[in-house]
Amino acid sequence: MDFLAILETFGLPVAMVIGLAFYIRSKDKQTAKEQHWIREELSRENRENASRHEGILITLIDQQKIMQQMIIEIRTKQRTMIEVIAMIMDSRNKDDEFEKEFVYKKREDL
């Protein structure tokens, strides 16, 4: 159909409505494509960020567990050293032979 024929047959308001309908239809298709692209792009980026954050969180939790184990190990060693020093100090006051026996026994345990 010719635009001028529609204008002569139905008048200017109907021709304007038809033109506006085609314009809206083309913009609606373009908007739908843009929205689809935005949804896909943002979804992909969100998935990547979530997996990256998950990896960081897992690493931090693992490091915290390792640090807790190291702290427990250091405290155990510290207590042992304090006990050894206390026993050595006590044994010096009592008997040199007891000190030698204790130190020798500890070396065998290692």
C-alpha positions in Angstrom: 0.0 0.0 0.0 1.1 3.5 -0.7 1.3 5.9 2.2 -0.5 8.6 0.2 -3.3 6.3 -0.7 -3.9 5.5 3.0 -3.8 9.2 3.8 -6.4 10.0 1.1 -8.6 7.0 2.1 -8.6 7.1 5.9 -7.3 10.6 6.7 -4.3 12.0 8.6 -5.1 10.6 12.1 -5.3 7.0 11.0 -2.2 7.3 8.9 -0.4 8.8 11.9 -1.6 5.9 14.1 -0.4 3.3 11.6 3.0 5.1 11.4 3.2 5.3 15.2 2.4 1.6 15.4 5.2 0.6 13.1 7.6 2.9 15.0 6.6 1.3 18.4 6.8 -2.2 16.9 10.4 -1.5 15.7 11.4 0.1 19.0 9.8 -2.8 20.9 11.9 -5.4 19.0 15.0 -3.3 19.6 14.3 -3.0 23.3 13.6 -6.7 23.6 17.0 -7.4 22.0 18.7 -5.0 24.3 17.0 -6.4 27.4 17.9 -10.0 26.3 21.5 -9.0 25.8 21.6 -7.2 29.2 20.1 -10.2 31.0 22.5 -12.6 29.4 25.6 -10.4 29.9 24.7 -9.5 33.5 23.8 -13.1 34.3 27.2 -14.3 33.0 29.1 -11.6 34.9 27.1 -12.4 38.1 28.0 -16.1 37.7 31.6 -15.3 37.2 31.7 -12.9 40.2 29.9 -15.4 42.4 32.3 -18.2 41.5 35.3 -15.9 42.1 33.9 -14.8 45.5 33.2 -18.4 46.4 36.8 -19.3 45.6 38.1 -16.4 47.7 35.8 -17.4 50.6 36.9 -21.0 50.5 40.6 -20.0 50.5 40.1 -17.7 53.4 38.3 -20.4 55.4 41.1 -22.9 54.6 43.7 -20.4 55.7 41.9 -19.7 58.9 41.8 -23.4 59.7 45.5 -23.7 59.0 46.2 -20.7 61.3 44.1 -22.2 64.1 46.0 -25.5 63.8 49.3 -23.6 63.9 48.2 -21.7 66.9 47.2 -24.9 68.7 50.6 -26.4 67.8 52.5 -23.4 69.0 50.6 -23.3 72.3 51.3 -27.0 72.8 55.0 -26.4 72.1 55.0 -23.5 74.5 53.3 -25.5 77.3 55.9 -28.2 76.8 58.7 -25.8 76.9 57.4 -24.2 80.1 57.0 -27.7 81.7 60.5 -28.6 80.7 62.0 -25.4 82.0 60.0 -25.7 85.2 61.2 -29.3 85.7 64.8 -28.4 85.0 64.6 -25.5 87.4 63.1 -27.8 90.1 65.6 -30.6 89.4 68.6 -28.2 89.7 67.5 -27.4 93.1 67.1 -31.1 94.0 69.6 -33.3 92.2 71.8 -33.1 89.1 71.2 -36.7 88.4 67.4 -36.3 88.1 68.0 -33.5 85.6 70.2 -35.7 83.4 67.7 -38.5 83.5 64.9 -36.1 82.6 66.7 -34.5 79.7 67.9 -37.9 78.4 64.3 -39.2 78.6 63.0 -36.2 76.7 65.6 -36.7 73.9 64.5 -40.3 73.5 60.9 -39.2 73.1 61.8 -37.0 70.3 
